[in-house]
Amino acid sequence: MAASRAASETGDPLLLTPGPLTTSKSVKAVMVHDWGSRDANFVAINVAVRKRIVEIANGGSSYSAVPMQGSGTFAVEAMLTSFVPRAGKVLVLVNGAYGHRAARICAIAGRAHVVQETPEDTPPDLAKLEAALAADKGITHVFAVHCETTSGILNPLEEIAAIVARNGRRLLVDSMSAFGALPVDAAKLKFDALAASSNKCLEGVPGLGFVICRVAALDEAKGNATTLVLDLHDQWQALEKTGQYRFTPPIHVIVSLHQAIEEFLAEGGQKGRGGRYAENCRVLVGGMKALGFLTLLPDRLQAPIIVTFRMPTDPNFRFQAFYDALKERGYVIYPGKLTVADSFRIGCIGRLDADHMRGVVAAVREILAEMKVRSLAPAEAA
Ligand SMILES: *Cc1c(COP(=O)(O)O)cnc(C)c1O
């Protein structure tokens, strides 16, 4: 049994996961009040949160942030079903579970779509994207995932955006696990909409998604939605006209996100936050490689968000026992969900710093010795 157990500011195990994440004590502490949804303070907080989100994306007056109650997927579904007209057609770039999820949303909502899939450790094929847009004039929108959290791969958003713009199509982005940590510059990146949520790199608590929308495109989106609740145009109109959500807002989550954004700005915004995560990632990957683990991705494809490690095949390495022993020491990691290789994941995001990453590597070293693991070699690639 470990002598000391790592813990967050509130004494909880550290979440080295893709979200929900470890948040600061102050982000949780602001939630101890009750507010009516028409409370003037709450309405002002709402305005500030929407404004700051647009500022983080450098959206100026051409973009508006439309929040959506629920987890991140609610925002992605709202984005796809509000922006893609019923007669539209989406090219969905898939290299992991979140791309597949977007295709499923299109299928359920009855939006025509084509999928371009690459393996989970491979970025989208840009030449193939260009060719498909040239060949099929019926494609109105392209959907891309910024950091595909399934593997932790960084997809080439700038290049994708340039191809989509050059071909006169519209871009929809799932930047859920990247927004706040990796640069998103709406002035350079031509997107109609980009979805993210409260509980990833902004380090808020879960319960609110949001979509950063190009106002001109949002204006055109009236009547597209196929559900009442996920209609971003309607939600936007209500917020602009009345300052109110159409349906009960997750008030505590929003007040907490406001505090989280204050802390984000105090840390130096995207540069500061992204810099801390990059250092976390560097320490984690360096430490784990020194122990003998292999990462799924080469460094050039690795986003500083979550790292996939190949599962060792040594019979003494049993993942559940490894997971439990880490949890015992205060570190919660994440199983893999890859189809290309057996793996597990360790996240770099949330209220964690380089010392926490050194701590998890030290704990891994101890546990491997206890388990008498001799080799960390993964299975040969099939
Ligand atoms: C976390 C995440 C989502 C949203 O997942 P929820 O469980 O609905 O919050 C969507 N896309 C990506 C890439 C994510 O990392």
The ligand as an SDF file (V2000), in Angstrom:
LIG
                    3D

 15 15  0  0  0  0  0  0  0  0999 V2000
  -15.8220   14.7640  -24.6230 C   0  0  0  0  0  0  0  0  0  0  0  0
  -16.0380   14.8470  -26.0730 C   0  0  0  0  0  0  0  0  0  0  0  0
  -17.3360   15.0020  -26.6290 C   0  0  0  0  0  0  0  0  0  0  0  0
  -18.5910   15.0810  -25.7960 C   0  0  0  0  0  0  0  0  0  0  0  0
  -18.8030   14.0200  -24.9770 O   0  0  0  0  0  0  0  0  0  0  0  0
  -19.9160   14.1140  -23.8310 P   0  0  0  0  0  0  0  0  0  0  0  0
  -19.7380   12.8340  -23.0920 O   0  0  0  0  0  0  0  0  0  0  0  0
  -21.2190   14.2430  -24.4870 O   0  0  0  0  0  0  0  0  0  0  0  0
  -19.5970   15.3400  -23.0320 O   0  0  0  0  0  0  0  0  0  0  0  0
  -17.4470   15.1410  -28.0020 C   0  0  0  0  0  0  0  0  0  0  0  0
  -16.3700   15.1220  -28.7940 N   0  0  0  0  0  0  0  0  0  0  0  0
  -15.1340   14.9600  -28.3190 C   0  0  0  0  0  0  0  0  0  0  0  0
  -13.9840   14.9620  -29.2720 C   0  0  0  0  0  0  0  0  0  0  0  0
  -14.9180   14.8210  -26.9420 C   0  0  0  0  0  0  0  0  0  0  0  0
  -13.6780   14.6740  -26.4520 O   0  0  0  0  0  0  0  0  0  0  0  0
  1  2  1  0
  2  3  1  0
  2 14  2  0
  3  4  1  0
  3 10  2  0
  4  5  1  0
  5  6  1  0
  6  7  2  0
  6  8  1  0
  6  9  1  0
 10 11  1  0
 11 12  2  0
 12 13  1  0
 12 14  1  0
 14 15  1  0
M  END
$$$$
